[in-house]
Amino acid sequence: RGEVLRHMPRVPSARDRRPLPGVTPATGERRGTALVLEGCVMPELFGRVNRAVASTLAATGLEVRTARNHVCCGALHAHNGELAGAEDLARSTIERFDAVDPDARIVVDSAGCGAHMREYDRLLANDPEWRDRAAAFSRRVVDYSEEMSRPDAIERLRGALSERHGIAGPVTWDDPCHLCHGQGVTQQPRALLDLVPGLERVDMQAADSCCGSAGIYSVLRPHDSLAVLEPKLDHLAATGARTLVTANPGCHQQWQSGIGRAGAGVEVLHLAEVLERALEG
């Protein structure tokens, strides 16, 4: 276990773990509001991703707001059978976000969280006081790539994305299971990568197969988890990619760990980080 954990990414500095502001103003003409889930894992390990999400959404004309003091959506609880805890956290999540804006779409940059939140209606189906509210909430949840693929967002992105993004190519996309299988989102991330000028995207074999992260499986059974990743590392090597893009913190860590152990020298980025670099030029 120690050998496995040695290649896990380090916890960032306190500065990098600072929370998002309550409001990130839209850039240019404001076209609407988006609520962003900061999450529990993302701020601690991938705060930079949350900031990239906020800045790129703002660049498309959205005012970005967060639910202050929100704890957790309950995804990991549900994934591990702790349904009572998951239900409590679902109610709390709904309450916190509805208090900020009961109508705005809720943009999620963690595939596992998004898949879970889209099923709050099923989770609370037997609670007469919450089931209708949960169903309404679930309909508002969208993945980051879906929000950025809306026609009005694409219109803002065209012409704003720069070739001077500093992203090493070729670039390949790996589908988080909770995004492709859980939410049915597969084409939007690829289309957004293809929108970046000069970015060479290559397809990876079995990109929709599991990387072995699987919630906390990589923590509970790290060696088995890495065995699941091994064939995917071979598929990555076959692409010749120098950058791998994904959209879930567990997958992100899993790839960083496996690539570190293999000494492959491939950078792992969230989709939002790619778009942020291209927008900043």
Disulfide bonds with the S-S distance in Angstrom:
none
